């Protein structure tokens, strides 16, 4: 499954109303640590097998979503289950750490 580009227009439908868990990566193009996490998140999306979704929110383009979820530092990873925040992580994480958030 490919990575979803999340915006204020599709966030509710893709994340809040999702029947499966959703990993959301809050990032920005100028953020070095975000560029380190991005290929890991992309790989997780490719391996999801439909068990979960993966989406990205560009905080420069979607500041209202970042504010809504109190994202103060990036990269911030949030796992949503049943429309609610399940787990949150800030900073660079390993693939195994990110996958454990989805468990």
N, CA, C and O atoms as a GROMACS GRO file, in nm:
protein
  412
    1UNK      N    1   0.085  -0.118   0.000
    1UNK     CA    2   0.000   0.000   0.000
    1UNK      C    3   0.090   0.124   0.000
    1UNK      O    4   0.191   0.128   0.070
    2UNK      N    5   0.053   0.221  -0.077
    2UNK     CA    6   0.134   0.343  -0.084
    2UNK      C    7   0.099   0.439   0.030
    2UNK      O    8  -0.004   0.425   0.096
    3UNK      N    9   0.187   0.534   0.050
    3UNK     CA   10   0.169   0.635   0.154
    3UNK      C   11   0.063   0.736   0.110
    3UNK      O   12   0.067   0.784  -0.004
    4UNK      N   13  -0.029   0.766   0.199
    4UNK     CA   14  -0.133   0.866   0.172
    4UNK      C   15  -0.081   1.005   0.204
    4UNK      O   16  -0.013   1.024   0.305
    5UNK      N   17  -0.112   1.101   0.121
    5UNK     CA   18  -0.085   1.241   0.154
    5UNK      C   19  -0.209   1.292   0.225
    5UNK      O   20  -0.316   1.302   0.167
    6UNK      N   21  -0.192   1.325   0.352
    6UNK     CA   22  -0.306   1.365   0.434
    6UNK      C   23  -0.318   1.517   0.441
    6UNK      O   24  -0.219   1.588   0.458
    7UNK      N   25  -0.441   1.565   0.428
    7UNK     CA   26  -0.471   1.707   0.436
    7UNK      C   27  -0.593   1.724   0.526
    7UNK      O   28  -0.655   1.627   0.568
    8UNK      N   29  -0.626   1.848   0.554
    8UNK     CA   30  -0.746   1.873   0.634
    8UNK      C   31  -0.871   1.824   0.561
    8UNK      O   32  -0.972   1.795   0.624
    9UNK      N   33  -0.865   1.816   0.429
    9UNK     CA   34  -0.980   1.770   0.351
    9UNK      C   35  -1.005   1.620   0.361
    9UNK      O   36  -1.120   1.576   0.360
   10UNK      N   37  -0.898   1.540   0.370
   10UNK     CA   38  -0.918   1.394   0.370
   10UNK      C   39  -0.884   1.326   0.503
   10UNK      O   40  -0.900   1.205   0.514
   11UNK      N   41  -0.838   1.402   0.602
   11UNK     CA   42  -0.793   1.341   0.728
   11UNK      C   43  -0.904   1.262   0.797
   11UNK      O   44  -0.881   1.150   0.841
   12UNK      N   45  -1.021   1.321   0.807
   12UNK     CA   46  -1.131   1.252   0.877
   12UNK      C   47  -1.165   1.121   0.807
   12UNK      O   48  -1.180   1.018   0.873
   13UNK      N   49  -1.177   1.124   0.677
   13UNK     CA   50  -1.214   1.003   0.602
   13UNK      C   51  -1.105   0.896   0.609
   13UNK      O   52  -1.135   0.779   0.630
   14UNK      N   53  -0.979   0.937   0.591
   14UNK     CA   54  -0.869   0.840   0.584
   14UNK      C   55  -0.820   0.792   0.720
   14UNK      O   56  -0.773   0.679   0.733
   15UNK      N   57  -0.829   0.878   0.822
   15UNK     CA   58  -0.772   0.844   0.953
   15UNK      C   59  -0.880   0.821   1.058
   15UNK      O   60  -0.889   0.712   1.115
   16UNK      N   61  -0.960   0.921   1.084
   16UNK     CA   62  -1.059   0.912   1.193
   16UNK      C   63  -1.161   0.802   1.165
   16UNK      O   64  -1.199   0.728   1.256
   17UNK      N   65  -1.205   0.791   1.041
   17UNK     CA   66  -1.307   0.692   1.007
   17UNK      C   67  -1.250   0.558   0.962
   17UNK      O   68  -1.325   0.471   0.918
   18UNK      N   69  -1.119   0.539   0.971
   18UNK     CA   70  -1.055   0.417   0.923
   18UNK      C   71  -1.091   0.298   1.012
   18UNK      O   72  -1.096   0.308   1.134
   19UNK      N   73  -1.115   0.186   0.947
   19UNK     CA   74  -1.146   0.062   1.019
   19UNK      C   75  -1.018  -0.010   1.063
   19UNK      O   76  -1.024  -0.102   1.144
   20UNK      N   77  -0.903   0.033   1.011
   20UNK     CA   78  -0.775  -0.027   1.047
   20UNK      C   79  -0.684   0.081   1.105
   20UNK      O   80  -0.708   0.200   1.081
   21UNK      N   81  -0.582   0.043   1.182
   21UNK     CA   82  -0.491   0.144   1.239
   21UNK      C   83  -0.425   0.228   1.130
   21UNK      O   84  -0.407   0.182   1.017
   22UNK      N   85  -0.389   0.352   1.165
   22UNK     CA   86  -0.324   0.442   1.072
   22UNK      C   87  -0.201   0.503   1.139
   22UNK      O   88  -0.211   0.561   1.247
   23UNK      N   89  -0.086   0.489   1.074
   23UNK     CA   90   0.038   0.553   1.117
   23UNK      C   91   0.048   0.685   1.042
   23UNK      O   92   0.049   0.687   0.919
   24UNK      N   93   0.055   0.796   1.116
   24UNK     CA   94   0.065   0.928   1.054
   24UNK      C   95   0.200   0.990   1.089
   24UNK      O   96   0.238   1.000   1.206
   25UNK      N   97   0.272   1.030   0.985
   25UNK     CA   98   0.403   1.093   0.998
   25UNK      C   99   0.386   1.243   0.974
   25UNK      O  100   0.352   1.285   0.863
   26UNK      N  101   0.408   1.324   1.078
   26UNK     CA  102   0.406   1.470   1.065
   26UNK      C  103   0.550   1.512   1.034
   26UNK      O  104   0.641   1.484   1.112
   27UNK      N  105   0.570   1.580   0.922
   27UNK     CA  106   0.704   1.608   0.873
   27UNK      C  107   0.709   1.742   0.800
   27UNK      O  108   0.607   1.808   0.780
   28UNK      N  109   0.832   1.781   0.759
   28UNK     CA  110   0.853   1.899   0.674
   28UNK      C  111   0.976   1.872   0.586
   28UNK      O  112   1.066   1.800   0.626
   29UNK      N  113   0.978   1.931   0.468
   29UNK     CA  114   1.086   1.905   0.372
   29UNK      C  115   1.222   1.955   0.420
   29UNK      O  116   1.324   1.899   0.381
   30UNK      N  117   1.225   2.057   0.505
   30UNK     CA  118   1.350   2.115   0.553
   30UNK      C  119   1.406   2.043   0.676
   30UNK      O  120   1.515   2.077   0.723
   31UNK      N  121   1.334   1.945   0.726
   31UNK     CA  122   1.369   1.876   0.851
   31UNK      C  123   1.460   1.755   0.823
   31UNK      O  124   1.417   1.657   0.763
   32UNK      N  125   1.586   1.765   0.868
   32UNK     CA  126   1.681   1.655   0.849
   32UNK      C  127   1.636   1.523   0.910
   32UNK      O  128   1.637   1.422   0.840
   33UNK      N  129   1.596   1.521   1.037
   33UNK     CA  130   1.548   1.396   1.096
   33UNK      C  131   1.426   1.339   1.022
   33UNK      O  132   1.409   1.218   1.015
   34UNK      N  133   1.342   1.426   0.968
   34UNK     CA  134   1.225   1.380   0.892
   34UNK      C  135   1.272   1.304   0.767
   34UNK      O  136   1.213   1.202   0.730
   35UNK      N  137   1.378   1.354   0.703
   35UNK     CA  138   1.430   1.287   0.584
   35UNK      C  139   1.493   1.152   0.621
   35UNK      O  140   1.500   1.063   0.536
   36UNK      N  141   1.537   1.136   0.744
   36UNK     CA  142   1.590   1.008   0.790
   36UNK      C  143   1.477   0.907   0.813
   36UNK      O  144   1.492   0.788   0.783
   37UNK      N  145   1.365   0.954   0.866
   37UNK     CA  146   1.252   0.866   0.899
   37UNK      C  147   1.170   0.831   0.774
   37UNK      O  148   1.111   0.724   0.766
   38UNK      N  149   1.166   0.921   0.678
   38UNK     CA  150   1.079   0.905   0.562
   38UNK      C  151   1.095   0.772   0.488
   38UNK      O  152   0.994   0.707   0.461
   39UNK      N  153   1.219   0.727   0.455
   39UNK     CA  154   1.229   0.598   0.386
   39UNK      C  155   1.185   0.480   0.471
   39UNK      O  156   1.137   0.380   0.418
   40UNK      N  157   1.200   0.492   0.602
   40UNK     CA  158   1.154   0.385   0.693
   40UNK      C  159   1.001   0.378   0.688
   40UNK      O  160   0.943   0.270   0.675
   41UNK      N  161   0.936   0.494   0.698
   41UNK     CA  162   0.789   0.500   0.693
   41UNK      C  163   0.739   0.451   0.557
   41UNK      O  164   0.640   0.378   0.550
   42UNK      N  165   0.807   0.490   0.449
   42UNK     CA  166   0.768   0.444   0.316
   42UNK      C  167   0.777   0.292   0.306
   42UNK      O  168   0.688   0.228   0.249
   43UNK      N  169   0.883   0.234   0.360
   43UNK     CA  170   0.900   0.089   0.358
   43UNK      C  171   0.792   0.018   0.438
   43UNK      O  172   0.742  -0.087   0.397
   44UNK      N  173   0.757   0.074   0.553
   44UNK     CA  174   0.650   0.016   0.635
   44UNK      C  175   0.518   0.018   0.558
   44UNK      O  176   0.440  -0.077   0.565
   45UNK      N  177   0.492   0.126   0.486
   45UNK     CA  178   0.369   0.136   0.406
   45UNK      C  179   0.365   0.026   0.300
   45UNK      O  180   0.261  -0.036   0.280
   46UNK      N  181   0.477   0.003   0.234
   46UNK     CA  182   0.483  -0.100   0.129
   46UNK      C  183   0.460  -0.240   0.185
   46UNK      O  184   0.408  -0.327   0.116
   47UNK      N  185   0.499  -0.261   0.312
   47UNK     CA  186   0.489  -0.393   0.374
   47UNK      C  187   0.361  -0.411   0.455
   47UNK      O  188   0.342  -0.516   0.518
   48UNK      N  189   0.272  -0.311   0.455
   48UNK     CA  190   0.155  -0.313   0.544
   48UNK      C  191   0.059  -0.428   0.516
   48UNK      O  192  -0.008  -0.476   0.607
   49UNK      N  193   0.053  -0.472   0.392
   49UNK     CA  194  -0.036  -0.583   0.358
   49UNK      C  195  -0.182  -0.557   0.390
   49UNK      O  196  -0.259  -0.651   0.410
   50UNK      N  197  -0.221  -0.430   0.395
   50UNK     CA  198  -0.360  -0.397   0.424
   50UNK      C  199  -0.398  -0.406   0.571
   50UNK      O  200  -0.514  -0.386   0.605
   51UNK      N  201  -0.301  -0.436   0.658
   51UNK     CA  202  -0.329  -0.445   0.802
   51UNK      C  203  -0.342  -0.308   0.866
   51UNK      O  204  -0.406  -0.292   0.969
   52UNK      N  205  -0.278  -0.208   0.804
   52UNK     CA  206  -0.285  -0.070   0.852
   52UNK      C  207  -0.256   0.023   0.736
   52UNK      O  208  -0.207  -0.020   0.631
   53UNK      N  209  -0.285   0.151   0.756
   53UNK     CA  210  -0.256   0.254   0.658
   53UNK      C  211  -0.140   0.338   0.708
   53UNK      O  212  -0.112   0.343   0.828
   54UNK      N  213  -0.074   0.404   0.613
   54UNK     CA  214   0.035   0.496   0.647
   54UNK      C  215   0.009   0.626   0.571
   54UNK      O  216  -0.013   0.625   0.450
   55UNK      N  217   0.013   0.737   0.645
   55UNK     CA  218  -0.007   0.867   0.582
   55UNK      C  219   0.093   0.968   0.633
   55UNK      O  220   0.153   0.950   0.739
   56UNK      N  221   0.111   1.075   0.554
   56UNK     CA  222   0.204   1.181   0.592
   56UNK      C  223   0.134   1.315   0.588
   56UNK      O  224   0.054   1.343   0.498
   57UNK      N  225   0.166   1.397   0.687
   57UNK     CA  226   0.113   1.533   0.695
   57UNK      C  227   0.232   1.629   0.688
   57UNK      O  228   0.318   1.628   0.776
   58UNK      N  229   0.238   1.710   0.584
   58UNK     CA  230   0.339   1.815   0.573
   58UNK      C  231   0.294   1.930   0.662
   58UNK      O  232   0.194   1.995   0.634
   59UNK      N  233   0.368   1.954   0.770
   59UNK     CA  234   0.324   2.054   0.869
   59UNK      C  235   0.327   2.196   0.815
   59UNK      O  236   0.256   2.283   0.866
   60UNK      N  237   0.408   2.221   0.712
   60UNK     CA  238   0.411   2.354   0.651
   60UNK      C  239   0.286   2.379   0.567
   60UNK      O  240   0.237   2.492   0.559
   61UNK      N  241   0.235   2.273   0.505
   61UNK     CA  242   0.117   2.285   0.421
   61UNK      C  243  -0.013   2.264   0.498
   61UNK      O  244  -0.119   2.310   0.455
   62UNK      N  245  -0.006   2.197   0.612
   62UNK     CA  246  -0.125   2.164   0.693
   62UNK      C  247  -0.104   2.205   0.839
   62UNK      O  248  -0.112   2.120   0.928
   63UNK      N  249  -0.077   2.332   0.865
   63UNK     CA  250  -0.048   2.372   1.004
   63UNK      C  251  -0.165   2.349   1.099
   63UNK      O  252  -0.145   2.328   1.219
   64UNK      N  253  -0.288   2.352   1.048
   64UNK     CA  254  -0.404   2.330   1.135
   64UNK      C  255  -0.408   2.187   1.186
   64UNK      O  256  -0.451   2.164   1.299
   65UNK      N  257  -0.365   2.090   1.106
   65UNK     CA  258  -0.361   1.951   1.154
   65UNK      C  259  -0.251   1.935   1.258
   65UNK      O  260  -0.271   1.867   1.359
   66UNK      N  261  -0.136   1.996   1.234
   66UNK     CA  262  -0.028   1.989   1.333
   66UNK      C  263  -0.074   2.050   1.466
   66UNK      O  264  -0.048   1.993   1.572
   67UNK      N  265  -0.141   2.163   1.460
   67UNK     CA  266  -0.190   2.228   1.581
   67UNK      C  267  -0.297   2.144   1.650
   67UNK      O  268  -0.299   2.134   1.773
   68UNK      N  269  -0.385   2.083   1.571
   68UNK     CA  270  -0.494   2.002   1.627
   68UNK      C  271  -0.439   1.888   1.713
   68UNK      O  272  -0.500   1.851   1.813
   69UNK      N  273  -0.325   1.831   1.672
   69UNK     CA  274  -0.268   1.718   1.745
   69UNK      C  275  -0.145   1.757   1.826
   69UNK      O  276  -0.064   1.671   1.863
   70UNK      N  277  -0.131   1.888   1.853
   70UNK     CA  278  -0.024   1.941   1.939
   70UNK      C  279   0.115   1.896   1.895
   70UNK      O  280   0.200   1.865   1.978
   71UNK      N  281   0.137   1.894   1.764
   71UNK     CA  282   0.268   1.858   1.712
   71UNK      C  283   0.357   1.981   1.723
   71UNK      O  284   0.338   2.080   1.652
   72UNK      N  285   0.455   1.974   1.814
   72UNK     CA  286   0.546   2.086   1.840
   72UNK      C  287   0.684   2.059   1.780
   72UNK      O  288   0.756   2.153   1.747
   73UNK      N  289   0.720   1.933   1.767
   73UNK     CA  290   0.849   1.893   1.712
   73UNK      C  291   0.826   1.788   1.604
   73UNK      O  292   0.730   1.711   1.610
   74UNK      N  293   0.914   1.787   1.505
   74UNK     CA  294   0.902   1.688   1.399
   74UNK      C  295   1.036   1.617   1.381
   74UNK      O  296   1.140   1.675   1.409
   75UNK      N  297   1.034   1.493   1.336
   75UNK     CA  298   0.916   1.417   1.298
   75UNK      C  299   0.838   1.369   1.421
   75UNK      O  300   0.896   1.329   1.522
   76UNK      N  301   0.708   1.373   1.409
   76UNK     CA  302   0.618   1.314   1.508
   76UNK      C  303   0.539   1.205   1.439
   76UNK      O  304   0.480   1.227   1.333
   77UNK      N  305   0.538   1.087   1.498
   77UNK     CA  306   0.461   0.974   1.447
   77UNK      C  307   0.347   0.948   1.544
   77UNK      O  308   0.368   0.936   1.664
   78UNK      N  309   0.226   0.939   1.490
   78UNK     CA  310   0.109   0.910   1.572
   78UNK      C  311   0.035   0.793   1.511
   78UNK      O  312   0.007   0.792   1.391
   79UNK      N  313   0.004   0.695   1.594
   79UNK     CA  314  -0.079   0.582   1.550
   79UNK      C  315  -0.220   0.607   1.599
   79UNK      O  316  -0.243   0.627   1.719
   80UNK      N  317  -0.314   0.604   1.507
   80UNK     CA  318  -0.456   0.619   1.538
   80UNK      C  319  -0.522   0.482   1.527
   80UNK      O  320  -0.502   0.410   1.429
   81UNK      N  321  -0.602   0.448   1.627
   81UNK     CA  322  -0.684   0.327   1.623
   81UNK      C  323  -0.825   0.367   1.659
   81UNK      O  324  -0.847   0.436   1.759
   82UNK      N  325  -0.920   0.324   1.580
   82UNK     CA  326  -1.061   0.357   1.602
   82UNK      C  327  -1.083   0.508   1.613
   82UNK      O  328  -1.166   0.554   1.692
   83UNK      N  329  -1.007   0.583   1.534
   83UNK     CA  330  -1.026   0.728   1.529
   83UNK      C  331  -0.960   0.807   1.640
   83UNK      O  332  -0.970   0.929   1.643
   84UNK      N  333  -0.892   0.738   1.733
   84UNK     CA  334  -0.829   0.806   1.846
   84UNK      C  335  -0.679   0.780   1.847
   84UNK      O  336  -0.630   0.682   1.791
   85UNK      N  337  -0.606   0.871   1.912
   85UNK     CA  338  -0.461   0.852   1.924
   85UNK      C  339  -0.434   0.731   2.013
   85UNK      O  340  -0.483   0.721   2.125
   86UNK      N  341  -0.354   0.641   1.960
   86UNK     CA  342  -0.317   0.519   2.032
   86UNK      C  343  -0.176   0.533   2.090
   86UNK      O  344  -0.153   0.504   2.208
   87UNK      N  345  -0.081   0.576   2.006
   87UNK     CA  346   0.058   0.595   2.051
   87UNK      C  347   0.120   0.711   1.975
   87UNK      O  348   0.084   0.738   1.860
   88UNK      N  349   0.214   0.779   2.041
   88UNK     CA  350   0.283   0.893   1.980
   88UNK      C  351   0.433   0.878   2.004
   88UNK      O  352   0.476   0.831   2.109
   89UNK      N  353   0.511   0.920   1.905
   89UNK     CA  354   0.656   0.916   1.916
   89UNK      C  355   0.713   1.041   1.847
   89UNK      O  356   0.666   1.080   1.740
   90UNK      N  357   0.813   1.102   1.909
   90UNK     CA  358   0.878   1.221   1.852
   90UNK      C  359   1.024   1.190   1.827
   90UNK      O  360   1.092   1.135   1.914
   91UNK      N  361   1.073   1.224   1.710
   91UNK     CA  362   1.213   1.203   1.675
   91UNK      C  363   1.233   1.080   1.590
   91UNK      O  364   1.138   1.009   1.555
   92UNK      N  365   1.359   1.056   1.555
   92UNK     CA  366   1.394   0.944   1.470
   92UNK      C  367   1.378   0.813   1.549
   92UNK      O  368   1.423   0.802   1.663
   93UNK      N  369   1.314   0.718   1.486
   93UNK     CA  370   1.292   0.586   1.546
   93UNK      C  371   1.332   0.478   1.445
   93UNK      O  372   1.328   0.501   1.324
   94UNK      N  373   1.369   0.362   1.496
   94UNK     CA  374   1.402   0.250   1.408
   94UNK      C  375   1.275   0.189   1.352
   94UNK      O  376   1.165   0.211   1.403
   95UNK      N  377   1.292   0.112   1.248
   95UNK     CA  378   1.176   0.044   1.188
   95UNK      C  379   1.106  -0.045   1.291
   95UNK      O  380   0.983  -0.046   1.298
   96UNK      N  381   1.183  -0.118   1.371
   96UNK     CA  382   1.120  -0.206   1.470
   96UNK      C  383   1.044  -0.129   1.575
   96UNK      O  384   0.939  -0.173   1.621
   97UNK      N  385   1.098  -0.012   1.615
   97UNK     CA  386   1.026   0.072   1.711
   97UNK      C  387   0.894   0.122   1.654
   97UNK      O  388   0.792   0.125   1.723
   98UNK      N  389   0.897   0.162   1.528
   98UNK     CA  390   0.774   0.213   1.464
   98UNK      C  391   0.673   0.101   1.448
   98UNK      O  392   0.554   0.120   1.474
   99UNK      N  393   0.719  -0.017   1.406
   99UNK     CA  394   0.627  -0.130   1.392
   99UNK      C  395   0.567  -0.169   1.527
   99UNK      O  396   0.451  -0.210   1.532
  100UNK      N  397   0.643  -0.158   1.636
  100UNK     CA  398   0.589  -0.193   1.767
  100UNK      C  399   0.479  -0.097   1.809
  100UNK      O  400   0.392  -0.135   1.888
  101UNK      N  401   0.481   0.026   1.758
  101UNK     CA  402   0.373   0.121   1.786
  101UNK      C  403   0.241   0.073   1.726
  101UNK      O  404   0.134   0.104   1.779
  102UNK      N  405   0.250  -0.001   1.617
  102UNK     CA  406   0.130  -0.048   1.547
  102UNK      C  407   0.073  -0.175   1.608
  102UNK      O  408  -0.040  -0.214   1.576
  103UNK      N  409   0.148  -0.239   1.696
  103UNK     CA  410   0.103  -0.367   1.756
  103UNK      C  411  -0.010  -0.346   1.853
  103UNK      O  412  -0.060  -0.442   1.912
   0.00000   0.00000   0.00000
